C-alpha cells in the first residue's frame, strides 16, 4: 500500500485481503475506511467497543456523507472486524443503509451519434465507439490487448472483468475498421519489446501501462461538451445507452444480460425503466377508454311478436 511504515494490524489486514484476492481498488478502499475510523477513535481499532461503533456511525450521519459513501466505509470496517480481528460482536453493530433506486441516465441515439461525429481524433473515437458499441466499462476498454480481439469469430474477449468474470462481446465491422486504422498509427515506443499479443491497444504515458480510466473520462467529457450534450452524463452512460438501445431495438433481454456480464437478470431489467422508445409505445388505458366510447352502437332489431 506504499513505502511508509505499516502497522502490524494493517499488515495483517492486507494479508487477509490478498489471501481472498481482493482487487487493489477494493483494498485501498477498505484501508481508507479503517484509517478514517482510527482517526475518529484517536487510537487503534483493535481497542474499539460497541459504543465506539455506534458513535462513529452517528458521526458519519451528522457529517452529511452520502449513503453510498457510508456503506463503503461500513464494508471496510466489517472486513476488519469480521475477518482480521474476529470481533463478530462488533460486526453486529455495523449496518448498511438501503440506497435509493435511481434509473440510469442514458443518451438518445441522436446524442450518441453527435458525440461520435464531433470526435475527430481517431484514438478518442475508437475508445468511445468501444464503450458504446460493445457496452464496455471504462476499465474494460483501457485494458484491452491485442489478444482480446478475435476478428475471425467477430468477438472481443473481456477477461476478468467486474466480479472476476470473463465474457465475450460482439465485434462489429465498423469497430473492427476503427481498431485497424488506430493500430496503424498507434505509438509503439513504450512497448516495443512486449510480445504482440500482450500489448495494450491504448498504451498510457507510463511504459507497460494502459491509458487510465481518468484520462478516458476526461476525453469523454470533452467530446460531450463539443457535441452540445446538456445532460449530466458520465462515460458510463455509454454502457447504459448500449443496453437501452438494444432493448428498444428488440434484442432479447437475456442476450443483453450476457453482453453486459450481469449475474442477475434483475440488474439488466432496470433498463426497461429507461427504454423511452418502448415506454412511449405503450398504449395508455385512458386512450383505450376513449376508443370504447367512440365505437358505434349496434341498432337493436325489433322482432315480431
Backbone bond lengths (Angstrom), bond angles and torsions (degrees), N, CA, C in turn:
res aa  C-N    CA-C-N  psi(-1)  N-CA   C-N-CA  omega(-1)  CA-C   N-CA-C  phi
1 X - - - 1.459 - - 1.527 112.54 -
2 X 1.347 117.96 0.73 1.454 121.01 179.21 1.513 110.17 151.68
3 X 1.328 115.98 -179.24 1.463 120.92 -178.42 1.522 112.19 -95.62
4 X 1.342 118.32 -6.22 1.459 121.81 -179.55 1.529 109.53 -69.89
5 X 1.346 115.12 163.68 1.460 120.59 179.19 1.527 108.77 -66.00
6 X 1.321 116.08 130.14 1.459 122.18 -177.96 1.519 108.99 -104.15
7 X 1.333 117.03 129.22 1.458 121.11 179.75 1.530 109.64 -68.20
8 X 1.324 117.27 155.69 1.468 120.14 178.43 1.528 113.16 -56.45
9 X 1.353 116.68 -37.93 1.467 119.56 -179.64 1.522 110.77 -65.97
10 X 1.334 116.24 -44.63 1.467 119.08 179.77 1.525 109.98 -63.89
11 X 1.340 116.74 -40.30 1.454 119.91 179.58 1.529 111.28 -61.30
12 X 1.329 116.43 -42.06 1.462 120.10 177.44 1.520 111.09 -62.93
13 X 1.331 116.62 -40.33 1.460 120.20 -179.64 1.534 110.33 -66.46
14 X 1.331 116.84 -40.82 1.461 120.80 178.25 1.527 110.12 -62.42
15 X 1.324 116.65 -42.52 1.466 120.22 178.11 1.523 111.17 -62.90
16 X 1.341 117.07 -40.01 1.466 120.43 177.57 1.532 111.16 -64.14
17 X 1.325 116.89 -39.79 1.463 120.22 -179.74 1.525 110.76 -69.89
18 X 1.334 116.62 -39.49 1.466 120.08 177.37 1.520 111.30 -63.90
19 X 1.340 115.96 -39.74 1.461 119.84 179.81 1.528 111.17 -62.82
20 X 1.318 116.73 -30.14 1.467 121.64 179.03 1.517 112.31 -94.67
21 X 1.337 115.61 6.72 1.471 123.49 176.11 1.528 112.96 55.13
22 X 1.324 116.37 41.75 1.461 119.94 173.05 1.515 108.64 -72.01
23 X 1.327 116.31 140.76 1.464 120.02 -177.55 1.530 110.30 -68.71
24 X 1.326 115.62 163.71 1.466 121.53 -175.92 1.524 112.01 -58.55
25 X 1.341 116.70 -43.15 1.467 120.39 -178.45 1.524 110.86 -63.30
26 X 1.333 117.11 -40.35 1.464 120.64 178.86 1.524 110.59 -65.60
27 X 1.325 116.52 -41.52 1.465 120.05 179.04 1.526 111.17 -62.60
28 X 1.315 116.33 -43.33 1.471 119.76 178.72 1.525 110.56 -61.03
29 X 1.340 116.16 -42.20 1.455 120.07 179.48 1.517 112.49 -62.98
30 X 1.342 116.84 -42.57 1.461 120.51 179.00 1.537 111.07 -64.68
31 X 1.329 116.60 -43.36 1.474 120.07 178.95 1.521 110.38 -63.13
32 X 1.320 116.97 -41.45 1.464 121.10 179.73 1.531 110.56 -62.41
33 X 1.315 116.56 -40.07 1.466 120.63 179.33 1.528 110.91 -63.88
34 X 1.326 116.48 -42.88 1.473 120.58 -178.93 1.522 111.54 -69.56
35 X 1.337 116.86 -35.06 1.467 120.29 176.55 1.526 110.32 -64.19
36 X 1.338 115.63 -37.99 1.468 118.85 179.52 1.527 109.89 -66.74
37 X 1.318 117.19 -39.03 1.462 121.07 178.63 1.529 110.57 -66.51
38 X 1.333 117.10 -41.53 1.468 121.29 179.15 1.527 110.76 -64.38
39 X 1.351 116.48 -38.80 1.466 120.22 178.41 1.531 110.42 -64.71
40 X 1.333 116.50 -36.04 1.460 120.64 178.21 1.534 109.86 -67.45
41 X 1.342 116.61 -43.56 1.465 120.70 -178.68 1.527 112.55 -72.54
42 X 1.353 114.63 -31.93 1.467 122.52 -172.41 1.536 110.97 63.12
43 X 1.340 114.31 30.81 1.463 121.09 172.99 1.534 107.44 -161.98
44 X 1.298 117.20 178.92 1.455 121.06 -177.27 1.530 111.54 -67.53
45 X 1.339 118.10 138.92 1.471 120.95 175.84 1.526 113.05 -59.78
46 X 1.336 117.52 -18.33 1.467 120.81 178.35 1.522 111.74 -60.81
47 X 1.332 116.44 -25.16 1.474 120.72 -176.68 1.520 112.21 -95.72
48 X 1.333 117.50 6.96 1.465 120.86 -174.74 1.525 111.75 -65.81
49 X 1.320 114.43 149.97 1.466 121.71 176.87 1.530 109.12 -118.55
50 X 1.306 115.81 171.21 1.465 120.46 177.99 1.527 110.81 -60.76
51 X 1.338 116.84 -35.71 1.462 120.54 178.28 1.525 110.62 -66.95
52 X 1.343 117.56 -36.13 1.466 121.03 176.37 1.523 110.75 -62.57
53 X 1.319 116.58 -41.98 1.466 121.46 178.33 1.522 110.22 -61.25
54 X 1.321 116.86 -44.63 1.466 120.58 179.88 1.520 111.58 -63.95
55 X 1.345 116.46 -45.28 1.467 120.03 -179.12 1.526 111.33 -64.44
56 X 1.334 117.36 -37.65 1.459 120.38 -179.36 1.526 111.39 -65.38
57 X 1.308 116.51 -40.04 1.469 119.13 179.33 1.529 111.54 -70.12
58 X 1.319 116.57 -32.92 1.462 120.12 173.56 1.524 110.02 -66.12
59 X 1.327 115.95 -38.94 1.469 121.12 178.23 1.529 110.91 -62.24
60 X 1.343 116.73 -42.56 1.462 120.12 179.18 1.524 111.15 -63.48
61 X 1.326 116.29 -39.00 1.469 120.20 179.56 1.529 110.61 -65.74
62 X 1.338 116.81 -42.74 1.469 120.90 -178.83 1.519 111.85 -71.89
63 X 1.349 116.84 -24.57 1.460 120.36 -179.79 1.522 111.99 -74.73
64 X 1.327 116.83 -9.85 1.461 120.39 176.68 1.511 114.86 79.67
65 X 1.341 117.47 21.18 1.458 119.96 178.00 1.526 110.46 -67.76
66 X 1.319 115.70 150.18 1.458 120.06 177.92 1.527 109.73 -68.92
67 X 1.314 115.86 159.31 1.462 120.88 178.63 1.522 110.51 -59.40
68 X 1.328 116.53 -39.42 1.463 121.00 -179.68 1.527 111.01 -61.31
69 X 1.331 117.02 -45.83 1.466 120.60 -179.86 1.527 112.01 -68.09
70 X 1.320 116.62 -38.28 1.466 119.44 177.75 1.522 111.02 -63.45
71 X 1.319 116.58 -43.08 1.464 120.18 178.86 1.523 111.28 -64.77
72 X 1.330 116.43 -35.33 1.463 120.95 179.78 1.544 109.91 -65.15
73 X 1.326 116.32 -42.61 1.468 120.66 178.84 1.525 110.27 -64.86
74 X 1.327 116.67 -43.57 1.462 120.78 -179.67 1.526 110.82 -62.89
75 X 1.317 117.56 -37.38 1.467 120.97 178.84 1.527 110.82 -61.04
76 X 1.337 116.50 -42.45 1.456 120.36 177.62 1.518 112.49 -63.99
77 X 1.327 116.06 -41.74 1.470 119.87 179.60 1.523 111.64 -68.48
78 X 1.320 116.10 -36.54 1.471 119.44 178.04 1.530 110.70 -61.27
79 X 1.342 115.70 -38.41 1.463 118.14 178.00 1.532 110.33 -65.15
80 X 1.330 115.74 -44.28 1.469 120.00 -178.84 1.525 111.64 -58.98
81 X 1.340 115.94 -49.52 1.463 119.16 -174.55 1.528 113.21 -80.41
82 X 1.324 117.04 -29.99 1.462 119.11 -178.01 1.526 112.06 -82.49
83 X 1.342 116.85 -41.78 1.464 120.66 -173.14 1.525 111.58 -96.98
84 X 1.335 116.74 -55.25 1.468 119.94 -171.97 1.529 112.32 -77.35
85 X 1.324 117.27 -46.68 1.467 119.92 -176.87 1.524 114.10 -94.11
86 X 1.323 117.29 -13.95 1.463 121.46 -179.87 1.532 111.36 56.70
87 X 1.330 115.92 39.77 1.470 120.82 178.86 1.526 108.89 -104.37
88 X 1.314 116.73 75.45 1.461 121.01 -177.76 1.520 111.89 -65.99
89 X 1.335 117.43 -23.89 1.452 120.09 177.82 1.526 111.59 -64.97
90 X 1.344 116.28 -32.53 1.463 120.35 178.53 1.528 111.65 -82.41
91 X 1.325 116.46 -30.31 1.467 120.10 178.56 1.521 110.05 -60.44
92 X 1.329 116.77 -35.64 1.466 120.99 -178.54 1.528 112.08 -60.36
93 X 1.336 116.83 -26.51 1.463 120.07 -178.99 1.516 114.20 -87.10
94 X 1.329 117.49 -5.25 1.466 121.18 179.20 1.522 109.39 -93.47
95 X 1.309 116.96 127.07 1.463 119.82 -176.62 1.529 111.00 -129.02
96 X 1.330 114.58 148.19 1.460 121.61 174.11 1.522 109.25 -96.83
97 X 1.312 115.86 148.15 1.458 121.98 177.23 1.523 109.55 -97.94
98 X 1.303 116.00 144.83 1.456 120.43 177.06 1.529 108.95 -72.00
99 X 1.318 115.30 122.51 1.463 119.61 -178.99 1.529 110.11 -82.27
100 X 1.338 117.28 142.64 1.469 119.65 177.99 1.523 110.80 -64.81
101 X 1.319 116.07 138.31 1.458 120.62 -179.89 1.525 109.37 -82.18
102 X 1.311 115.60 117.68 1.463 120.72 -179.94 1.526 109.14 -116.22
103 X 1.317 115.43 140.10 1.461 118.37 178.19 1.528 108.96 -79.88
104 X 1.321 117.33 144.28 1.469 120.03 -178.41 1.526 111.39 -63.56
105 X 1.320 115.66 145.76 1.456 121.72 175.97 1.525 108.03 -88.13
106 X 1.320 116.26 120.64 1.468 120.18 -176.24 1.528 110.36 -118.19
107 X 1.319 114.48 161.94 1.461 121.32 176.59 1.527 108.45 -103.24
108 X 1.309 116.42 147.10 1.460 120.44 177.60 1.533 109.23 -73.94
109 X 1.333 118.42 161.22 1.471 119.63 176.28 1.527 112.97 -55.98
110 X 1.344 116.41 -35.83 1.461 119.26 179.29 1.528 111.40 -67.49
111 X 1.323 117.09 -41.25 1.469 120.70 178.09 1.523 111.00 -64.71
112 X 1.331 116.48 -40.21 1.466 120.24 178.37 1.515 110.93 -64.40
113 X 1.328 115.87 -41.22 1.467 120.55 178.40 1.520 110.84 -61.76
114 X 1.322 116.51 -44.13 1.464 120.83 178.82 1.515 111.50 -62.21
115 X 1.341 115.63 -40.90 1.462 120.35 -179.93 1.524 111.45 -58.79
116 X 1.330 116.37 -43.91 1.461 120.03 -177.44 1.526 111.86 -76.22
117 X 1.341 117.12 -31.76 1.465 120.48 -179.15 1.526 111.31 -67.65
118 X 1.351 116.49 -41.81 1.469 119.15 -177.18 1.529 111.69 -74.04
119 X 1.330 116.81 -13.97 1.467 120.46 -178.97 1.522 108.95 -84.28
120 X 1.321 116.65 95.13 1.459 120.99 -177.05 1.529 112.66 -85.62
121 X 1.329 116.75 -21.91 1.459 120.40 178.59 1.522 109.02 -70.33
122 X 1.331 117.20 124.77 1.461 122.11 -175.02 1.521 112.02 -61.18
123 X 1.318 116.50 -41.93 1.465 119.89 -179.11 1.519 110.82 -62.71
124 X 1.319 117.21 -47.43 1.460 121.16 -177.76 1.523 110.46 -66.06
125 X 1.325 115.98 -40.86 1.468 118.65 -179.85 1.531 110.98 -64.64
126 X 1.308 117.15 -37.55 1.464 120.69 178.25 1.524 110.20 -66.28
127 X 1.322 116.95 -43.31 1.468 121.18 179.07 1.529 111.27 -60.79
128 X 1.331 116.99 -48.48 1.462 120.57 -177.50 1.523 111.29 -70.73
129 X 1.319 117.25 -32.64 1.470 120.76 177.30 1.522 111.03 -66.14
130 X 1.323 117.21 -37.05 1.463 120.69 176.15 1.526 110.71 -67.03
131 X 1.337 116.03 -40.64 1.465 120.01 -179.87 1.524 110.99 -61.41
132 X 1.333 116.18 -45.42 1.462 120.26 -177.46 1.526 112.16 -84.59
133 X 1.321 116.72 -46.81 1.463 120.44 -173.72 1.512 114.52 -69.72
134 X 1.343 117.56 -21.04 1.473 121.20 -179.13 1.519 112.40 -120.01
135 X 1.334 117.13 -5.11 1.464 120.24 179.37 1.514 113.10 67.90
136 X 1.337 116.92 37.02 1.461 120.32 -175.55 1.528 111.71 -89.71
137 X 1.317 115.41 148.34 1.459 121.45 170.76 1.521 109.07 -73.75
138 X 1.333 117.03 161.55 1.466 121.01 -177.76 1.522 111.07 -57.42
139 X 1.336 116.90 -46.25 1.459 120.90 -178.89 1.519 112.34 -64.05
140 X 1.323 116.79 -32.05 1.464 120.60 179.27 1.521 111.32 -71.18
141 X 1.331 116.34 -35.23 1.468 120.23 179.38 1.522 110.85 -66.75
142 X 1.324 116.48 -50.40 1.471 119.34 -173.67 1.527 112.27 -71.13
143 X 1.341 117.96 -22.70 1.464 119.94 -178.83 1.530 113.75 -91.45
144 X 1.310 117.28 6.16 1.467 120.11 178.92 1.527 110.99 -64.64
145 X 1.324 115.28 135.93 1.459 121.75 176.93 1.525 109.75 -119.05
146 X 1.319 115.14 169.24 1.463 120.50 -179.62 1.526 110.55 -57.26
147 X 1.320 117.85 -40.19 1.462 121.88 -175.86 1.525 113.16 -66.42
148 X 1.329 117.14 -16.15 1.461 120.60 -178.52 1.525 112.99 -82.41
149 X 1.334 117.14 -14.02 1.461 120.81 -177.19 1.526 109.04 -93.90
150 X 1.325 116.60 115.26 1.467 122.12 179.13 1.525 108.45 -112.76
151 X 1.335 115.50 89.89 1.466 120.18 -176.50 1.523 111.44 -70.83
152 X 1.339 118.07 -24.86 1.468 120.85 -179.65 1.530 110.95 -68.19
153 X 1.338 116.31 -44.38 1.466 120.39 179.29 1.520 112.77 -92.26
154 X 1.333 116.39 -4.67 1.459 123.12 179.02 1.535 111.13 60.61
155 X 1.325 114.60 47.85 1.466 119.94 177.08 1.526 109.87 -137.09
156 X 1.319 115.41 159.50 1.462 123.05 171.24 1.526 106.49 -116.77
157 X 1.313 116.31 128.75 1.460 120.70 -179.51 1.530 109.34 -93.53
158 X 1.318 115.49 122.97 1.462 121.55 177.31 1.524 107.09 -101.29
159 X 1.323 116.26 116.33 1.459 120.60 -175.75 1.529 112.02 -102.40
160 X 1.319 115.03 132.82 1.461 122.86 173.56 1.525 112.78 47.51
161 X 1.313 114.18 57.50 1.462 120.34 178.86 1.531 108.91 -82.55
162 X 1.298 117.63 -156.97 1.461 122.42 -178.61 1.533 109.92 -55.38
163 X 1.320 115.83 131.84 1.452 119.45 -176.97 1.515 113.04 79.47
164 X 1.341 117.08 12.72 1.466 123.68 -179.87 1.529 111.33 54.93
165 X 1.339 115.50 46.97 1.461 120.95 -178.97 1.528 110.61 -118.32
166 X 1.334 115.79 144.43 1.460 122.62 172.71 1.522 108.88 -95.61
167 X 1.333 116.02 152.64 1.459 119.91 173.20 1.529 108.96 -159.62
168 X 1.304 116.48 166.00 1.459 122.56 175.51 1.516 109.52 -113.86
169 X 1.329 116.56 143.38 1.466 121.88 172.93 1.525 107.95 -127.30
170 X 1.325 115.62 163.98 1.458 119.31 -176.36 1.523 111.72 -73.43
171 X 1.334 115.18 150.03 1.461 122.49 174.57 1.522 106.86 -117.02
172 X 1.328 115.58 98.86 1.462 120.00 -176.53 1.525 110.77 -74.49
173 X 1.331 118.59 156.97 1.467 121.32 178.33 1.529 112.80 -56.26
174 X 1.337 117.09 -39.59 1.468 119.93 -179.70 1.529 110.97 -66.59
175 X 1.339 116.20 -40.76 1.469 119.86 177.98 1.517 110.66 -64.81
176 X 1.327 117.14 -42.60 1.463 121.13 179.09 1.527 110.83 -62.50
177 X 1.333 116.97 -39.95 1.468 120.56 178.62 1.530 110.93 -63.80
178 X 1.347 116.83 -41.56 1.467 120.66 177.77 1.529 110.89 -63.27
179 X 1.324 116.72 -42.26 1.465 120.64 -179.94 1.524 111.55 -63.95
180 X 1.319 116.72 -40.61 1.465 119.82 179.74 1.521 111.09 -67.41
181 X 1.318 117.14 -39.99 1.469 120.78 177.89 1.525 110.50 -65.87
182 X 1.335 116.68 -40.64 1.458 120.28 179.27 1.524 110.85 -66.11
183 X 1.326 117.66 -39.99 1.455 120.99 -177.41 1.533 111.93 -62.16
184 X 1.313 116.87 -30.96 1.464 120.99 -179.57 1.526 111.97 -67.29
185 X 1.331 116.91 -30.33 1.468 120.21 -176.70 1.524 111.99 -110.75
186 X 1.324 116.98 -0.08 1.461 121.03 -177.93 1.525 110.53 -63.77
187 X 1.362 118.96 131.26 1.470 120.55 178.42 1.526 111.28 -67.67
188 X 1.310 116.38 139.26 1.476 119.88 -177.32 1.530 112.56 -120.60
189 X 1.340 116.53 10.86 1.460 118.77 -175.10 1.530 112.74 -69.10
190 X 1.361 116.94 -22.63 1.459 118.95 -176.71 1.529 113.53 -87.48
191 X 1.326 117.85 -19.92 1.468 119.66 -175.41 1.526 112.37 -137.43
192 X 1.313 115.84 34.38 1.467 120.19 -178.56 1.530 112.05 -62.27
193 X 1.322 117.25 -28.49 1.469 120.66 -178.13 1.532 112.62 -91.73
194 X 1.344 117.12 -6.07 1.468 121.14 179.81 1.525 109.62 -78.13
195 X 1.333 118.88 136.78 1.469 120.27 176.41 1.519 111.11 -54.83
196 X 1.317 117.00 139.85 1.463 122.19 -173.62 1.532 113.30 -51.07
197 X 1.329 120.46 -48.14 1.474 119.38 -177.90 1.526 113.69 -61.44
198 X 1.340 117.13 -24.72 1.458 121.21 -176.11 1.525 113.45 -92.70
199 X 1.308 117.50 0.68 1.470 119.87 -178.54 1.526 110.57 -77.10
200 X 1.326 115.25 136.73 1.458 120.30 174.97 1.528 109.86 -70.65
201 X 1.335 115.50 142.43 1.462 118.86 177.45 1.522 111.13 -68.14
202 X 1.337 115.53 -30.97 1.468 120.28 -177.52 1.533 108.79 -127.30
203 X 1.328 116.98 82.79 1.468 120.37 -178.30 1.521 111.51 -65.90
204 X 1.323 114.88 148.98 1.456 120.43 178.83 1.513 111.85 -93.53
205 X 1.321 114.91 -167.00 1.466 119.85 -178.36 1.516 112.05 -77.24
206 X 1.326 116.59 -25.70 1.459 120.10 177.67 1.521 110.10 -89.64
207 X 1.316 117.63 135.37 1.469 120.69 179.65 1.531 111.72 -57.65
208 X 1.322 115.41 131.29 1.455 120.79 178.29 1.511 115.21 79.92
209 X 1.333 117.47 2.60 1.462 121.59 -179.69 1.535 109.96 -115.83
210 X 1.336 117.23 147.11 1.465 119.44 178.54 1.522 111.85 -81.86
211 X 1.294 115.68 172.29 1.459 122.18 171.11 1.528 108.26 -56.08
212 X 1.318 117.83 143.50 1.463 120.35 -179.81 1.529 110.53 -84.61
213 X 1.314 115.76 156.17 1.468 120.16 178.37 1.523 110.80 -66.01
214 X 1.325 117.00 -29.86 1.470 119.96 177.86 1.527 110.65 -65.65
215 X 1.323 116.32 -41.17 1.467 119.74 177.57 1.520 110.54 -64.46
216 X 1.337 116.45 -41.16 1.464 120.04 178.71 1.523 110.95 -63.56
217 X 1.323 117.07 -40.11 1.462 120.91 178.79 1.527 110.99 -62.54
218 X 1.334 116.47 -40.44 1.473 119.78 177.96 1.526 110.86 -62.16
219 X 1.311 116.44 -41.67 1.469 120.89 179.88 1.528 110.56 -63.08
220 X 1.335 116.60 -38.89 1.459 120.37 179.07 1.523 111.03 -64.13
221 X 1.343 116.95 -47.99 1.468 120.13 -177.46 1.532 111.16 -64.23
222 X 1.309 116.46 -34.68 1.461 119.66 177.04 1.523 110.43 -64.97
223 X 1.326 116.97 -41.62 1.466 121.02 178.75 1.525 110.88 -68.46
224 X 1.344 117.03 -39.57 1.463 120.52 179.65 1.526 111.19 -63.57
225 X 1.329 117.04 -39.46 1.467 120.56 176.82 1.522 110.62 -64.58
226 X 1.325 116.68 -41.80 1.466 120.61 -179.92 1.527 111.62 -65.56
227 X 1.351 115.94 -30.83 1.466 120.38 -179.34 1.527 112.11 -83.61
228 X 1.327 117.18 -4.31 1.462 120.99 178.62 1.521 113.30 72.07
229 X 1.323 116.76 29.80 1.465 120.36 178.89 1.526 108.62 -83.09
230 X 1.314 116.46 117.52 1.457 122.10 -174.33 1.522 113.60 -88.49
231 X 1.329 116.93 -16.76 1.465 119.66 -179.94 1.527 110.02 -64.23
232 X 1.319 115.56 151.09 1.461 121.05 178.32 1.534 109.58 -83.46
233 X 1.332 115.62 64.36 1.462 120.57 -174.51 1.525 110.93 -92.96
234 X 1.324 114.83 155.13 1.460 122.14 174.04 1.522 107.90 -116.41
235 X 1.315 115.56 176.46 1.460 120.44 178.64 1.526 111.34 -57.65
236 X 1.327 117.31 -35.14 1.470 121.16 -178.30 1.526 112.00 -64.81
237 X 1.345 116.78 -17.34 1.468 120.04 178.03 1.522 111.29 -63.43
238 X 1.332 117.56 -25.41 1.467 120.17 177.50 1.528 110.29 -66.45
239 X 1.314 117.00 -38.40 1.471 121.19 176.76 1.530 110.07 -66.99
240 X 1.346 116.52 -42.84 1.458 120.02 176.31 1.529 110.78 -61.07
241 X 1.320 115.82 -41.76 1.468 120.37 -178.45 1.524 110.86 -66.32
242 X 1.316 116.82 -39.06 1.469 122.44 176.78 1.526 110.10 -54.38
243 X 1.334 116.48 -50.70 1.463 121.07 -177.87 1.525 111.54 -66.88
244 X 1.326 116.50 -43.00 1.465 120.68 -177.61 1.516 111.37 -66.08
245 X 1.328 117.59 -43.48 1.464 120.73 -178.85 1.528 111.70 -68.01
246 X 1.339 117.44 -34.98 1.463 120.20 174.60 1.521 110.92 -64.61
247 X 1.322 115.82 -42.47 1.462 120.84 -179.76 1.525 110.71 -63.39
248 X 1.316 116.30 -43.35 1.467 120.35 178.58 1.519 111.53 -66.68
249 X 1.340 116.23 -26.78 1.460 120.33 179.13 1.514 114.00 -82.33
250 X 1.334 117.26 -2.28 1.449 120.78 175.38 1.519 115.15 98.74
251 X 1.344 118.02 7.36 1.464 120.46 178.12 1.524 109.69 -68.87
252 X 1.334 116.14 136.74 1.456 121.12 -179.83 1.526 110.34 -59.23
253 X 1.326 116.40 136.72 1.460 120.89 -174.65 1.523 111.85 -64.61
254 X 1.327 118.19 -27.23 1.469 119.78 178.86 1.531 111.15 -73.25
255 X 1.311 117.21 -29.85 1.467 120.17 174.45 1.528 109.67 -68.83
256 X 1.330 116.12 -41.52 1.468 120.53 177.05 1.526 109.77 -62.00
257 X 1.321 116.81 -40.18 1.461 121.42 177.45 1.524 111.01 -57.98
258 X 1.331 117.12 -43.73 1.468 121.15 179.97 1.521 111.21 -67.91
259 X 1.326 117.22 -39.38 1.466 120.92 -179.43 1.523 111.23 -66.37
260 X 1.323 116.99 -36.67 1.460 121.15 -179.28 1.525 112.15 -81.32
261 X 1.331 117.00 -19.66 1.451 120.20 -178.91 1.513 113.27 80.35
262 X 1.340 116.76 25.82 1.458 120.40 178.83 1.522 110.41 -78.51
263 X 1.322 116.15 136.19 1.467 120.07 178.12 1.514 110.95 -76.73
264 X 1.343 116.07 -37.88 1.461 121.07 -177.47 1.523 110.68 -109.87
265 X 1.337 115.34 139.50 1.458 120.15 178.72 1.524 111.11 -65.58
266 X 1.339 116.85 -29.30 1.467 120.61 179.98 1.531 111.22 -58.95
267 X 1.335 116.43 -34.76 1.459 120.09 179.74 1.524 110.64 -64.39
268 X 1.317 116.16 -40.24 1.472 120.60 179.34 1.523 111.09 -74.32
269 X 1.330 116.17 -33.43 1.467 120.47 -175.25 1.519 112.82 -63.94
270 X 1.336 117.71 -18.12 1.468 118.90 -179.71 1.518 111.43 -64.34
271 X 1.336 117.23 -20.37 1.466 119.03 179.74 1.523 112.10 -70.97
272 X 1.329 117.13 -16.11 1.466 118.85 174.94 1.520 110.87 -66.62
273 X 1.337 116.52 -20.47 1.471 120.05 -179.74 1.521 112.61 -82.60
274 X 1.347 116.67 -14.37 1.467 119.10 -179.54 1.523 111.93 -117.04
275 X 1.331 117.09 1.72 1.464 120.44 178.40 1.526 107.87 -77.06
276 X 1.328 115.51 83.60 1.473 120.70 -172.52 1.520 112.01 -61.88
277 X 1.333 116.61 -32.18 1.463 119.62 178.72 1.514 111.15 -63.08
278 X 1.330 116.98 -43.01 1.462 121.10 178.62 1.520 110.96 -69.09
279 X 1.334 115.91 -40.70 1.466 119.89 -178.46 1.531 110.44 -64.79
280 X 1.347 116.50 -40.89 1.463 120.24 -177.83 1.529 112.13 -66.49
281 X 1.337 117.33 -24.88 1.472 121.13 -178.55 1.521 112.67 -80.92
282 X 1.338 116.43 -14.45 1.464 119.62 -179.57 1.524 109.28 -70.74
283 X 1.318 115.98 130.44 1.460 120.34 -178.56 1.524 109.28 -85.16
284 X 1.317 115.57 126.75 1.450 120.92 -179.00 1.520 110.85 -69.01
285 X 1.333 119.20 142.62 1.473 120.65 175.86 1.525 112.45 -62.33
286 X 1.342 116.67 -22.58 1.461 119.51 176.15 1.519 110.87 -64.19
287 X 1.365 115.40 -41.08 1.464 119.14 177.88 1.521 110.73 -66.68
288 X 1.310 117.17 -35.08 1.463 120.39 179.09 1.524 111.05 -64.97
289 X 1.358 115.82 -36.96 1.464 118.88 176.77 1.523 111.11 -63.62
290 X 1.339 115.45 -40.85 1.465 119.56 179.93 1.521 110.74 -64.12
291 X 1.336 116.51 -39.61 1.462 120.37 -179.79 1.526 111.19 -63.97
292 X 1.334 116.66 -36.75 1.464 120.14 179.28 1.517 111.26 -66.02
293 X 1.350 115.44 -37.56 1.476 118.88 -179.64 1.511 111.60 -67.62
294 X 1.345 116.53 -30.56 1.472 120.18 -175.75 1.525 113.25 -82.37
295 X 1.363 117.41 -11.31 1.462 119.13 -179.08 1.529 110.05 -65.59
296 X 1.352 117.45 133.86 1.483 120.08 179.63 1.524 111.09 -66.99
297 X 1.305 114.16 142.07 1.455 119.07 179.25 1.519 110.41 -83.59
298 X 1.314 115.46 142.24 1.457 119.26 176.61 1.524 109.44 -80.94
299 X 1.313 115.51 134.39 1.459 119.58 179.77 1.525 109.95 -76.02
300 X 1.300 115.76 137.38 1.446 120.91 179.62 1.520 110.99 -76.77
301 X 1.308 114.26 129.22 1.461 118.44 178.55 1.530 109.41 -90.09
302 X 1.312 114.16 128.85 1.467 118.81 179.64 1.519 109.90 -82.21
303 X 1.238 115.38 128.52 1.458 119.69 178.85 1.523 109.27 -97.80
304 X 1.306 115.46 146.75 1.465 119.88 -178.09 1.516 110.31 -68.50
305 X 1.288 115.44 137.45 1.454 120.47 -179.60 1.526 109.99 -70.40
